[in-house]
Amino acid sequence: MPPKPFPDIQSLDPNVKISPHEVSDIIDRYATFEELLQGNSAIAGITPRESLQVEKDEPSLERYLPVVSDSPPPCLDEPAHGPVVAVIPAYNEEIAIGSVVLRTRTQADHVIVVDDGSTDRTFEVAVLAGAEVLRHPVNLGKAQALMKGFARAKEYSPAVVVILDGDGQHNPAEIPDLIKPVLDHAADLVIGSRYLNNKNDIPAYRILGQKTLDLATNLGSGIGCSDTQSGFRALSRTALDHLDFFSEGYNIESDMLEHFAHRGLVIGEVPIGVSYSVASGHKKNAISHGLDVLGHIIGIVGYKRPLITFGVPGGVLTVFGVLASIYTLTELYAEGVFHSVMFVGGISSLILGLLLVTTSLILNSLVQVMKVENPSFLVPTLQIK
């Protein structure tokens, strides 16, 4: 008996309700993606694949059905060293996710999309493009979406797992260069760096914000990565086994670096291209995003390196307080003029500075004790390739 023209998707996933007319509409919309995405970097260079073409006369979605997350992984036609698995977190990316999945499928053996509570057609379009789609009922943030995708990817015993954004700013054609150090056993984590490629047109405000986050992250992790906030990365099996940390939202990039560094994993970098002219725009204000991540990183640095976090500002305030107090007393003695505001400010800075310096010394003593009792607390020397 031939299969039904429209399988009962709702019976597989009670959260998905699609009528036959809606399915036809999705297929028609997907057929026009190339025209809709002319301004999207993800559309460039797509090579149509015959296996993904839909016959409108006899529409069938059986090959597009999502794999339920608790089912065993399908048998993949994989090389001896294991498959290349791509994980793509997505939130309201119905415009770009289809082309991103299609292009990624040309470079990876399997593509997993984690729909993080989208309210648009992200789920349906990703399924139609041939991805395995996992779904959060509500938006939990990028970190939780990636962790869900990593857990699923591990079930395939992959040689390498690639992560990239679902908005089209990353170029899937660069995946072979990204994963090569992992496949060559030269690195456990490879970061695609936007700043190693001089051809990238990055807005000045983004450079300023990202370099600030890079400085803070590198202080906390003890490495010298040129693009700590890049979401285009490749992880080895060893790295997958060390994903035993908690993170929230966009902190995942910094948390991953800090955690892997203190576990002694080798971290490398390769140049990548990037395009910010994405059709769906950015999900969070750049300033708000930067401040959230910076606040989180400062907490990490303060925990690991209190002399830098508290001692340096304390020293600056102490010097300012001393100079301000001397200036005030000198003016009073020489000119008979008392600068009350300067004097109060100087004394306040002196007191606050001494408190910060004292706090940094106490915390640093505790850090030294922890290093003795817990060697993994030490910052290793890593090779940045």
C-alpha positions in Angstrom: 0.0 0.0 0.0 1.5 3.4 -0.9 2.1 5.8 1.9 -0.4 8.5 2.8 0.3 11.7 0.9 0.5 13.6 4.2 1.7 11.5 7.2 0.1 12.2 10.6 2.9 14.3 12.1 0.8 15.1 15.1 0.8 11.5 16.2 4.6 11.6 16.3 4.9 14.9 18.2 1.8 16.2 20.1 3.2 19.7 20.1 3.2 19.9 16.3 -0.1 20.5 14.5 0.1 20.9 10.7 -2.8 20.6 8.3 -2.3 19.4 4.7 -2.9 22.9 3.4 -0.3 24.3 5.8 2.2 21.7 4.6 1.6 22.6 1.0 2.1 26.3 1.9 5.4 25.5 3.6 6.6 23.6 0.6 5.7 26.4 -1.7 7.4 29.0 0.5 10.5 26.9 0.7 10.7 26.6 -3.0 11.0 30.4 -3.2 13.8 30.7 -0.5 16.4 31.6 -3.0 14.5 34.8 -4.1 13.7 35.7 -0.4 17.3 35.4 0.8 19.2 37.4 -1.8 20.6 39.6 0.9 21.4 36.7 3.1 25.0 35.3 3.1 23.7 31.8 3.8 22.2 31.6 0.3 25.5 32.1 -1.6 26.7 29.1 -3.4 23.9 26.7 -2.7 24.1 23.6 -4.8 20.6 22.0 -5.2 20.4 18.4 -4.2 18.1 16.1 -6.0 17.2 14.2 -2.8 15.7 17.4 -1.4 13.4 18.3 -4.3 9.7 18.0 -3.6 7.3 16.8 -6.2 4.2 19.0 -5.9 1.9 16.6 -7.7 2.5 13.9 -5.0 3.6 15.7 -1.9 5.1 13.4 0.7 6.8 14.3 3.9 7.9 10.9 5.2 11.5 11.6 4.4 11.3 14.9 6.3 9.8 13.6 9.5 11.7 14.7 12.6 13.5 12.0 14.6 12.1 11.9 18.1 14.8 12.8 20.5 14.6 9.7 22.6 14.8 7.3 19.7 18.1 5.5 18.8 20.3 7.3 16.2 19.7 6.1 12.7 22.5 4.1 11.0 24.7 6.6 9.2 26.9 6.0 6.2 29.9 7.2 8.0 33.7 7.0 7.5 35.8 4.7 9.7 36.8 7.6 12.0 33.1 8.5 12.7 30.7 11.0 11.2 30.8 14.7 11.2 27.8 16.0 13.1 26.6 19.6 13.0 24.6 21.2 15.7 22.6 24.4 15.0 20.7 26.3 17.7 17.9 28.3 16.2 15.3 30.7 17.5 12.8 32.3 15.1 15.0 31.6 12.1 12.4 30.5 9.5 13.9 32.7 6.8 17.5 31.5 7.0 17.4 28.1 8.7 16.5 26.2 5.5 19.4 27.4 3.4 21.8 27.0 6.4 20.7 23.4 6.9 21.0 22.6 3.1 24.5 24.0 2.9 25.6 22.4 6.1 24.4 19.0 4.8 26.9 19.2 2.0 29.7 19.4 4.5 28.4 17.2 7.4 27.1 13.7 7.6 24.3 14.6 9.9 22.7 17.9 10.9 20.9 18.5 14.2 18.8 21.7 14.7 17.7 22.6 18.2 14.6 24.8 17.9 14.7 26.8 21.1 11.1 27.6 21.6 10.5 29.4 18.3 7.1 31.0 17.6 7.5 31.0 13.8 8.0 28.1 11.3 11.6 27.4 12.2 10.8 23.8 13.2 8.9 22.9 10.1 11.4 24.5 7.7 14.3 22.8 9.3 12.5 19.4 9.0 11.8 20.0 5.4 15.4 20.9 4.8 16.4 17.4 6.1 17.7 18.2 9.6 17.0 16.2 12.7 15.1 18.7 14.8 14.9 18.8 18.6 12.5 21.2 20.2 12.3 23.2 23.4 8.7 24.1 24.3 9.9 27.5 25.5 12.9 29.7 24.8 15.7 28.5 27.2 18.6 30.3 25.7 21.6 29.4 23.4 23.5 27.5 26.1 20.7 25.1 26.9 20.0 24.6 23.2 23.6 23.7 22.5 23.8 21.3 25.4 20.7 19.5 24.2 22.3 19.2 20.7 25.6 18.0 22.1 23.9 15.3 24.1 22.1 14.1 21.0 25.3 14.3 18.8 27.2 12.2 21.3 24.9 9.3 20.5 26.3 9.1 17.0 29.9 8.6 18.3 31.1 11.4 16.0 34.7 12.2 15.0 33.9 15.9 15.4 30.9 18.0 16.2 30.5 21.4 14.5 28.4 24.2 15.9 27.2 27.3 13.9 24.5 29.9 14.1 21.2 29.4 12.4 20.9 33.0 11.1 23.3 32.6 8.1 26.2 34.7 9.3 28.6 31.7 9.2 29.6 30.0 6.0 29.1 26.2 6.1 31.6 25.8 3.2 34.3 26.6 5.7 33.5 23.5 7.8 36.3 21.4 6.3 39.0 23.9 7.3 37.4 24.3 10.8 37.3 20.5 11.6 40.7 19.6 10.1 42.8 20.3 13.3 40.3 18.0 15.2 40.5 15.2 12.6 44.3 15.5 12.7 44.3 15.2 16.5 45.9 18.6 16.7 43.2 20.3 18.8 40.2 19.5 21.0 38.4 22.7 20.4 38.8 24.8 17.2 37.4 28.3 17.1 36.6 30.1 13.9 38.1 33.5 14.4 36.7 36.5 12.6 39.7 38.5 13.3 42.2 36.2 11.6 40.5 37.0 8.3 41.4 40.6 7.2 38.6 40.6 4.6 35.8 40.6 7.1 33.8 43.9 7.3 33.0 44.1 11.0 31.3 47.2 12.4 33.6 49.3 14.7 31.2 49.1 17.7 31.3 45.3 17.5 35.0 45.2 17.3 35.2 47.4 20.4 32.7 45.3 22.3 34.1 41.9 21.3 37.7 42.9 22.0 36.6 43.9 25.5 35.0 40.5 26.0 38.1 38.8 24.5 40.3 40.6 27.0 38.1 39.6 30.0 37.7 36.0 28.8 41.4 35.6 28.2 42.2 36.9 31.7 39.8 34.4 33.2 40.9 31.4 31.1 44.6 32.1 30.9 44.8 31.8 27.1 45.2 34.2 24.2 42.3 33.6 21.9 41.6 36.2 19.2 37.8 35.7 19.0 36.4 34.3 22.3 32.8 35.0 21.3 32.7 33.2 18.0 29.9 30.7 17.7 31.5 28.8 14.8 33.4 26.0 16.5 34.5 22.3 16.2 34.7 19.9 19.1 36.5 16.6 19.4 35.2 13.6 21.2 37.4 14.5 24.2 35.8 17.9 24.3 32.3 16.4 24.2 33.2 14.4 27.3 34.2 17.5 29.1 30.9 19.4 28.7 30.1 19.0 32.4 29.5 22.6 33.2 26.5 24.9 33.5 26.0 27.9 31.4 23.2 30.3 30.5 22.4 32.2 27.3 25.2 33.7 25.3 27.7 33.0 28.2 28.3 29.5 26.6 31.2 30.7 24.4 33.2 32.2 27.3 32.2 29.4 29.8 33.4 26.7 27.3 36.8 28.3 26.8 37.3 28.8 30.6 36.2 25.3 31.4 38.3 23.6 28.6 41.3 25.6 29.5 41.3 24.5 33.1 40.8 20.9 32.0 44.0 21.1 29.9 42.3 20.7 26.5 44.2 22.0 23.4 42.4 25.0 21.8 43.1 26.1 18.3 41.9 28.8 15.9 41.4 29.1 12.1 40.3 32.2 10.1 36.6 32.3 9.0 34.5 34.8 7.1 31.4 36.4 8.6 28.4 38.4 7.3 26.2 40.6 9.5 23.7 41.3 6.8 21.4 38.5 8.0 17.8 38.7 7.0 16.4 37.8 10.5 18.4 40.4 12.4 19.9 39.9 15.8 17.9 38.5 18.7 19.4 40.8 21.4 20.6 44.3 21.6 24.4 44.3 21.1 25.0 46.6 24.1 22.7 44.5 26.4 24.3 41.3 25.2 27.8 42.6 25.7 27.1 43.9 29.3 25.5 40.6 30.3 28.5 38.6 29.0 31.0 41.0 30.5 29.4 40.9 33.9 29.5 37.1 33.8 33.2 37.1 32.7 34.1 39.6 35.5 32.7 37.1 38.0 34.9 34.3 36.6 38.0 36.5 36.6 37.3 37.7 40.1 37.0 34.1 41.2 40.2 32.9 39.5 42.3 36.1 39.6 41.4 38.3 42.5 44.6 40.3 42.4 43.7 41.5 38.9 40.0 42.0 39.6 40.2 43.7 43.0 43.9 44.5 43.5 44.5 46.6 40.4 41.4 48.9 40.8 42.2 49.1 44.6 45.8 50.2 43.8 44.6 52.9 41.4 42.1 54.2 43.9 44.7 54.2 46.7 47.2 56.2 44.6 44.5 58.7 43.6 43.4 59.1 47.2 46.9 59.8 48.4 47.6 62.3 45.6 44.3 64.1 46.2 44.8 64.3 49.9 48.4 65.6 49.5 47.2 68.2 46.9 44.4 69.4 49.3 46.8 69.8 52.3 49.4 71.5 50.1 46.9 74.1 48.9 45.6 74.6 52.4 49.2 75.3 53.7 50.4 77.4 50.8 47.3 79.3 49.7 45.1 79.0 52.7 42.3 77.5 50.5 40.7 74.3 51.6 39.2 72.2 48.7 36.6 70.2 50.7 35.3 68.2 47.7 38.7 67.2 46.7 39.6 66.2 50.2 36.5 64.1 50.8 36.9 62.5 47.4 40.6 61.7 48.1 39.9 60.2 51.6 37.0 58.1 50.2 39.2 56.8 47.4 42.0 56.0 49.8 39.7 54.1 52.1 38.0 52.2 49.3 41.3 51.4 47.6 42.8 50.0 50.7 39.7 47.8 51.3 39.9 46.4 47.7 43.7 45.8 48.0 43.1 44.0 51.3 40.2 42.0 49.8 42.4 40.9 46.8 45.2 39.7 49.1 42.7 37.6 51.2 41.0 36.1 48.2 44.4 35.4 46.5 45.5 33.5 49.6 42.3 31.4 49.3 43.1 30.8 45.6 46.5 29.5 46.5 45.1 27.1 49.0 42.6 25.8 46.4 45.4 25.3 43.9 47.2 23.1 46.4 44.1 21.1 47.2 42.7 21.0 43.7 45.4 20.9 40.9 42.7 21.3 38.2 42.2 24.8 39.5 45.6 25.7 37.9 45.6 27.5 34.6 47.4 25.3 32.0 49.6 26.6 29.2 47.7 26.0 26.0 48.7 26.0 22.4 46.7 28.4 20.3 47.1 27.3 16.7 
